[in-house]
Amino acid sequence: MSTPTVLVHRDPDELAAAVAARLLTRLVDVQSARGSASLVLTGGSIARRIYEAVAESPARGAVDWRRLDVWWGDERFLPSGDAERNETLARESLLDALPLDPARVHPMPASDGPDGNDPEAAASRYADELSQASRPEDHGPAPAFDVCLLGVGPDGHIASLFPGMPALYDERPVVAVRGAPKPPPVRISLTVPVVQGSREVWCVVAGADKAKAVAMALSGAGPTQVPAAAATGRDRTLWLLDRAAARSLPPGLARIASP
């Protein structure tokens, strides 16, 4: 596991623009080296800003979007097209504007999908899809994603892995989450082993309400208390913050990113 690098940007807009530029560069570099790339998407307001910044970037044409595999870190188990689904947010703010190969876009199942209102069966279906995409060099039940984007909640949760809940300790690649403390209560999520199998994990966090969780995750708290402490990549771990989210960090832990 890699040691986290912490970069602080002035405000959410600057953070989103910087992450978008960094993401485009990363995808181009990976495609140049290996031909294709893989990306795990997240939800939330800062994710929407990032996706919109990618969509608006003049550099987006440098990526061969048809050679990109798109996955999700977690999903609200709601009907397809529901405004609360992370898939809906990503499609509206970015994916619908890109020339993606539909066969390489892998949304998590919806509650009106082939498994009906059975999140356990839907989680198993997504795990099978990950397994089919995994290669021997990935050394696991899921692809070693080139970038896994994660948000962090005020309670320190990542994806739909909440403090103290059983999903946090599950060894399966994908789990159903029932009784989530943040609505909606039923969700599907990648698990810690799959997140940690990613080549790079990027925790993107904005807002003063996240500052305590960020500080705890980066200051030695255990993942039982703060799941974000487990957000580490094989090759690289980035914490990309705005100043409000970084306000409680110990001096010297972070550096101010260039504008």
N, C-alpha and C positions, 0 to 999 in steps of 0.2 A: 504494500500500500504506500501511496505517495504522501509526502508532507504537504499540507495545504499552503498555497500561496494566496495572500489576501490583498486585493486591490480595491481602493476606495475611490468612487467617483462623486462629483459634486452633488448631483440630484438625480431623481429617477429618469429624467429625459436623457441626461448625459450617460447614465448607466446603460439605458436601453440601446442607445446609439453605439456605445463602445462594445457591448456584448454582440450586437448584430454584426459589426465589422469584424470582431474576433471570430465569430461563427463562420462567416463567409470565408475568411482566410483559412480557417481550419478545414472546412469541407474541400476547398480547392487543393490544399496541400495533401489531404488524404487521397483524394481522387487521382492526383498526379502520381502518388506513390503506389496505390493499390488498385486503381480503376474505379472503385465505388466507395461509398461512405455510408455510415449509419448514424442516425440521430434519434434520441429519445426526447420527446416534448413534454412540457409540463403545462400547468394552468395558472390562473391568477392574473392580476392586473399588470404586474411588471412583465409577465410573459407576453401578454397582448401587445405591450409597447415594443418589446423586442421583435415580435413577429411583424408588426407594422413597419418597424425600422428596416428589417430585412426586405420587405416587399417594396419599400420606397428607395432602397439603396441602388445607386447606379452601378454598383459592383456585383449585383446579384446575377448578372448574366455570365459571370466568370465560372459559376457552378454549373455542372452538368446535372440538372435536376432529375433527369431520367435515370441517373445512376446513383440515386440516393434512396436508402431504405429509411422510412419514417415509422417510429414506434411511439408508444405512450408509456409514461411512468406510472400513471394511475388514471382512474376514470370514475366518475359518478355513475352508478348503475341506474340509468334513466333511459327513457325511450330515445331512439336515434333522432338527432336533430334538436333535442332539448337544449335550450339556451344555457343550461347549467353544465352541460358536458364539455370537458376539455377539448374533445374532438371538434365540437361546434366552434369554439373560440378559435382554434388553430385554423380551421378551414376558412372562416370568415375573415380572419386577419392576415392570412398568408397563403395557405395551401391552395385555395381556389385560384390564386393568381399565378401559380407556378406550373410549368409543363412537366408534372410528375408522372411517373409510370404508376397507374392505379394499382397494379399488382404488387407494388413495393410500398404502398401505404397501408399500415397495419393498425387500424383503430381497435381499441378494446371493445368487446361485444356490448350491445345495448340490451336493455331489459325487454325490448320487443324483438330481439334477435332470435336465432335458431334454438337457443336454450331457454327461451321464455324468461320468466321471472325467477331464474335460478342462478344466483351469482357464483355459486361454487362450480357449477357446470361451465359457466362462461369463463371463469378463471382457468379451469382445466383446458378449455379450448384455446385460450391465448397461450398457455404454457406449451401446448402442442405446436402452435404456430412458431413460437420462439425456438423450440427444439428442432423443427424442420429447417429453420434458417441458420442454426448453429453449425459451425465447421470444426473439424478436429483441432485446429489451431486456437479456437476460442476457449478450449479447456473447460467447458461447462455446459449447462442445459440451455443456454441462451447465447446469442451473439455477444462478442466483446465490443460493445457500442463505442464508436469513435468519440461521440459526445453524448453524455447523459445530463440534460438540463433538469435542475431541481429547484423548486421554491422551498422556503422554510417558513413554517407558521410561527405565530407568537408563542406557541407551546413547544416549539422545536421539532414539530413533525416534518417529515419529508414524504413525498408521494402521498399515500394514505396509510402511512405507518405512524401511528400515534403513540405517545408515551404509555408504556405499561400494557398495551394491548397485545393479544396473542400473535397477530400478524407480524409483529416486530421480531419474533423469535422463530418464525416459520422457515424451514429449509427449502420448501418448494419454491419454484421460480415465480409463481403468480398465486395470489391468494384472494379470496373474497373477504371483505371487511364488513362486519355487521356492528351496528351500534357505535359508529364513529361519533366522536364528540362534536364534530363540526358537520352541519347538514350539507347534503343529504346523508343519512346514516349508513346507507348500503353503498359499498364501493368495490372496486377491483384495483389491486396494486401489485407492482413488482415488489420483490422482497429484497432484503439487505444483500444476500449473496449475489443477486443479479446486478444490483447497483454497483457493488464493489468489483464486479467482473468487467465493468466498463473501462475502456482505455483512459478516458478522461471524464471526470465528474465536475460539473460547474454548478455551484450553489449561487443563485442570483437572488439577492434580497434587497428590498427597499422598504424604508419606513421605520420610525422610532419604535413602533410597537413590536418590532422583531429584534430590537437591540439586545435585550437580555438573553434571548435564545441564542443569538449569534455569539455573544460573548461566552456563554456557557459551553456551546459546542466546540469552540476553539480554545477553551481554557481547561480542558481535561475532564469535562463531565462525561459520564457513561451514557451509552446509547439507550439504556432503559429509561433514564430520566430525560434525555435529550436525543431523540433518534438522529438528528442531524449530525451528531458526533460520529455516526457510522458512515457518513457520506464521503467516501474516499474512492479514488480511481486507481487502477493498476499503475498507470504511467504518470498521471497528473491530477491534482485536485485544486480547483480554483474556487475561491470565495470572492464573488464580484458584488460589491456593496455600494450603496449610496452613503453619504455622510451620516444620515440619521440612523441607519441600521448599524453603523460602525461606532456609534457614540460611546458604547460601554466597553469597547475593546481595550485591553491593557496597552500602554504605550509601547511602541516598537513592534507590535504584532502585525500591523498592516502598513502599507505604503500608499501614498496618494498617487493615483494613476494620472498620467499625462493627459491633458484635455485633447 
